[in-house]
Amino acid sequence: MLNLIIRLFVNAVALWVAAQLVGGIRLTDAFWPMLLVAAVFGLVNALIKPVLLLLSLPVVVLTLGIFIFVVNALMLMLTGWLLDPLIQVDGFWPALLGSVLISIVSFLFSLLLPEGKRKRRR
């Protein structure tokens, strides 16, 4: 449960960083709505993204994985469409740049934070 809460805050921080650095992404400044955006973004990535990756698998293989950036941008655009007053994404290119920044920030946080409860077997 703690790992889920940590992931929620990491998503919120990553979305905030993307909104600060990319001109075409606007995010609410209020705390609770920002957490709602992070939760919906996490749900979209958990439920819809795997299906989309499976359907686009030939293109992902053909482009050596670069098409995954396009799928990530589409997930950010879908989150912006679902929560229009809270997060606004002004098109594909801001979504693409924002998704790359979100991936980088999430990766950096995953390096800094512990993995959760992993027990070592002896």
C-alpha positions as CSV (number, residue, x, y, z in Angstrom):
1,M,0.0,0.0,0.0
2,L,2.8,2.4,0.8
3,N,4.4,1.6,-2.5
4,L,1.2,2.6,-4.3
5,I,1.1,6.0,-2.4
6,I,4.8,6.6,-3.2
7,R,4.1,5.9,-6.9
8,L,1.2,8.3,-6.8
9,F,3.4,11.1,-5.4
10,V,6.1,10.3,-7.9
11,N,3.6,10.6,-10.8
12,A,2.3,13.9,-9.3
13,V,5.9,15.3,-9.2
14,A,6.7,14.0,-12.7
15,L,3.5,15.6,-14.1
16,W,4.3,18.9,-12.3
17,V,7.8,18.9,-13.7
18,A,6.5,18.3,-17.2
19,A,3.9,21.1,-16.8
20,Q,6.6,23.5,-15.7
21,L,9.1,22.7,-18.5
22,V,6.7,22.1,-21.5
23,G,4.8,25.1,-22.8
24,G,1.8,23.1,-24.1
25,I,1.0,21.3,-20.8
26,R,-0.9,23.1,-18.1
27,L,-1.6,21.5,-14.7
28,T,-3.7,22.7,-11.8
29,D,-1.7,24.1,-8.9
30,A,-4.0,22.7,-6.2
31,F,-2.7,19.7,-4.3
32,W,-5.7,17.3,-4.3
33,P,-6.6,17.8,-7.9
34,M,-3.0,17.2,-8.8
35,L,-3.1,13.9,-7.0
36,L,-6.3,13.1,-8.8
37,V,-4.6,13.7,-12.1
38,A,-1.6,11.5,-11.0
39,A,-4.1,8.7,-10.0
40,V,-5.9,8.9,-13.3
41,F,-2.6,9.0,-15.2
42,G,-1.5,5.9,-13.3
43,L,-4.8,4.1,-14.1
44,V,-4.6,5.0,-17.8
45,N,-1.0,3.6,-17.9
46,A,-2.0,0.5,-16.0
47,L,-5.2,-0.4,-17.9
48,I,-5.1,1.0,-21.4
49,K,-1.3,1.2,-22.2
50,P,-0.7,-2.6,-22.1
51,V,-3.6,-3.1,-24.5
52,L,-2.3,-0.4,-26.8
53,L,1.3,-1.8,-26.7
54,L,0.0,-5.2,-27.5
55,L,-2.0,-3.9,-30.5
56,S,1.0,-1.9,-31.7
57,L,3.6,-4.6,-31.1
58,P,4.6,-5.0,-34.8
59,V,5.2,-1.2,-35.0
60,V,7.2,-1.2,-31.7
61,V,9.4,-4.0,-33.0
62,L,9.8,-2.4,-36.4
63,T,10.9,0.9,-34.8
64,L,13.1,-0.8,-32.2
65,G,10.9,0.5,-29.3
66,I,10.8,4.1,-30.3
67,F,7.1,3.9,-31.0
68,I,6.6,3.4,-27.2
69,F,7.2,7.2,-26.9
70,V,4.2,7.7,-29.1
71,V,2.1,5.4,-26.9
72,N,3.2,7.3,-23.8
73,A,2.3,10.6,-25.5
74,L,-1.2,9.2,-26.3
75,M,-1.6,8.2,-22.7
76,L,-0.8,11.7,-21.6
77,M,-3.2,13.2,-24.1
78,L,-5.9,10.7,-23.0
79,T,-5.4,11.8,-19.4
80,G,-5.7,15.5,-20.5
81,W,-8.9,14.7,-22.4
82,L,-10.4,12.8,-19.4
83,L,-9.5,15.6,-16.9
84,D,-9.8,18.6,-19.1
85,P,-10.1,21.4,-16.5
86,L,-7.3,19.9,-14.3
87,I,-4.7,19.1,-17.0
88,Q,-4.6,20.5,-20.5
89,V,-2.3,19.1,-23.2
90,D,-2.2,21.3,-26.4
91,G,-1.3,18.6,-28.9
92,F,0.9,15.7,-29.8
93,W,4.3,17.4,-29.6
94,P,3.9,18.8,-26.1
95,A,2.5,15.4,-25.1
96,L,5.5,13.7,-26.6
97,L,8.0,16.0,-24.8
98,G,6.0,15.8,-21.6
99,S,5.9,12.0,-21.7
100,V,9.7,11.9,-22.1
101,L,10.2,14.2,-19.2
102,I,7.7,12.2,-17.0
103,S,9.6,9.0,-17.9
104,I,12.9,10.6,-16.9
105,V,11.6,12.0,-13.6
106,S,10.0,8.7,-12.7
107,F,13.2,6.9,-13.6
108,L,15.3,9.2,-11.4
109,F,12.8,8.8,-8.5
110,S,12.9,5.0,-8.9
111,L,16.7,5.1,-8.5
112,L,16.4,7.2,-5.3
113,L,13.5,5.4,-3.6
114,P,13.5,1.8,-2.2
115,E,11.8,-0.9,-4.1
116,G,9.4,-1.8,-1.3
117,K,9.2,-5.0,0.7
118,R,11.6,-7.4,-1.0
119,K,12.8,-10.2,1.3
120,R,16.0,-11.9,0.6
121,R,16.1,-15.6,0.8
122,R,19.1,-17.3,2.4
